[in-house]
Every structure is written in structure tokens, then in C-alpha cells.
Amino acid sequence: MIKKKYLNFMDFFKKAIFVFLLIVFGIIITVKSIEPVIEKQLSQIFADRKISNKINKELMNLTEDFTPEKKAFYKKILVSLYTKWLPLIDEAKLEAEQKIKNNQ
């Protein structure tokens, strides 16, 4: 009788240890399978910063060697942007001035 209880008790611990090991291995497998995805996401975040730094350096280099051709090119771009955005900027200024007057 005592031997039978002892065997049942040992079977319970064997099953508990087995289940524990299965859970641990499951967690390890899950972490190992998710790790590349997280690593790719982190590398993309830092890659964006590297790209923005490269663009910033390139823009700084463009202004150092400012030829007449570049001046004409940038002037054309700035004129088109200014003509497109000027009405919107003026409208925003008027709304801001109205809000300021209403608040006083």
C-alpha cells in the first residue's frame, strides 16, 4: 500500500517536471522564432536614422558647391513651392489673427 502511494507520488513529480520542461522549451522556441522579426524592426528604425543623416549630409554638401546651374534649379523649385503654399500661409495668418483678436 505504501509502495503504491510512493509510486503515484513519484509519477506526479515526473509528470510535473515533464510539463515544466515542455513549457520552458515552448518559451525558448517562441523567443527564438520571434527574435528575427524584432531584430528586423529595430534595424529598420536605425536604418531610417542613417538615411536621414545621409540626406542631411548630402544637403549640406550641395550648399557648399553652389553653382549658377544649381542656383537656378533650386530657385525654380522654391518659386513653385512658394506660389503653391503662399495662399495657405496667408489664410492661416488671417485665422490666427482672428483668434488672437477674439481672445483679447
C-alpha positions in Angstrom: 0.0 0.0 0.0 2.8 2.5 1.0 4.8 1.5 -2.1 1.8 2.2 -4.3 1.3 5.7 -2.8 5.0 6.3 -3.2 4.9 5.3 -6.9 1.8 7.5 -7.5 3.6 10.4 -5.8 6.7 9.9 -8.0 4.6 9.7 -11.1 3.1 13.0 -10.2 6.5 14.6 -9.9 7.7 13.1 -13.2 4.6 14.5 -14.9 5.1 17.9 -13.3 8.8 18.0 -14.3 7.9 16.9 -17.8 5.2 19.6 -18.2 7.6 22.2 -16.8 10.3 21.3 -19.3 7.7 21.4 -22.1 6.7 24.9 -21.1 10.3 26.0 -20.8 11.1 24.6 -24.3 8.0 26.2 -25.7 9.0 29.6 -24.4 12.5 29.2 -25.8 11.2 28.2 -29.2 8.8 31.1 -29.2 11.5 33.6 -28.3 13.9 32.1 -30.9 11.2 32.4 -33.6 10.2 35.9 -32.8 13.8 37.2 -32.3 14.5 37.7 -36.1 11.3 39.7 -36.5 12.1 42.1 -33.7 15.7 42.4 -34.9 14.5 43.4 -38.4 12.2 46.0 -36.9 15.0 47.5 -34.8 17.4 47.6 -37.7 14.8 49.4 -39.8 14.4 52.0 -37.2 18.1 52.7 -37.0 18.4 52.4 -40.8 15.9 55.3 -41.2 18.1 57.4 -38.9 21.1 56.6 -41.1 19.2 57.5 -44.2 18.1 60.8 -42.7 21.7 61.5 -41.7 22.9 60.7 -45.2 20.3 63.0 -46.7 21.3 65.8 -44.3 25.0 65.4 -45.1 24.1 65.4 -48.9 22.1 68.6 -48.5 24.9 70.3 -46.6 27.4 69.2 -49.4 25.0 70.6 -52.0 25.2 74.1 -50.5 28.9 74.2 -50.3 29.4 73.9 -54.1 26.6 76.3 -55.2 27.0 76.7 -59.0 24.8 79.0 -61.1 23.0 76.0 -62.5 22.2 74.7 -59.0 21.0 78.2 -58.1 18.6 78.3 -61.0 17.4 74.8 -60.3 16.7 75.5 -56.6 15.2 78.9 -57.4 12.7 77.2 -59.7 11.7 74.7 -57.1 11.4 77.4 -54.4 9.3 79.6 -56.6 6.8 76.8 -57.4 6.6 75.8 -53.7 6.1 79.4 -52.6 3.3 80.1 -55.1 1.5 76.9 -54.0 1.9 77.5 -50.3 1.6 81.3 -50.1 -2.3 81.3 -50.2 -2.4 78.7 -47.5 0.1 80.5 -45.3 -1.8 83.8 -45.7 -5.1 82.1 -44.8 -3.5 80.6 -41.7 -2.2 84.0 -40.7 -5.6 85.6 -41.1 -7.2 82.8 -39.0 -4.6 83.2 -36.3 -5.0 86.9 -36.2 -8.8 86.5 -35.8 -8.3 84.0 -33.0 -5.9 86.4 -31.2 -8.4 89.3 -31.6 -11.3 87.1 -30.3 -9.2 86.0 -27.3 -8.4 89.6 -26.2 
